[in-house]
Amino acid sequence: MSVLIFDVEDTSSNICIPVASEKKFHAIWEYALKELNICRLGNGVWLQRNDLELILSDFCRIKNWAEQYLPTIEANYVVNHINYILKELPSQWSKHPQITRLWMG
């Protein structure tokens, strides 16, 4: 299983952005979210289009945390996924202006 960002309300949009394997999410991401006190992101949360700038900022905070605290292999894994998310999430919402929220889970 994987943690993804996707549109559950309009499956025709084909939005599906990978975040992490469930194992990596539980081992790394959940710890980072707790350490950084980030509530907007997680496994089983709605991402609201109106919060896009805050969401991107939260991903950047996790990226910085990973670079500082994780061993190189794990940090690279997280950073690469976040770099993709930082590019793809705004792009997908631009292509689909009717979508107001996406599911992260």
TADA-V900386 format. One record per helix or strand of 2 or more residues. SS is the DSSP state (helix for helix, strand for strand). FROM is the first residue (numbers start at 1). LEN is the number of residues. If there is no record, write none. Layout:
BEGIN
{{SS;FROM;LEN} {SS;FROM;LEN}}
END
This chain:
BEGIN
{{strand;2;5} {helix;11;3} {strand;16;6} {helix;22;14} {strand;45;4} {helix;49;21} {helix;72;24} {strand;101;4}}
END
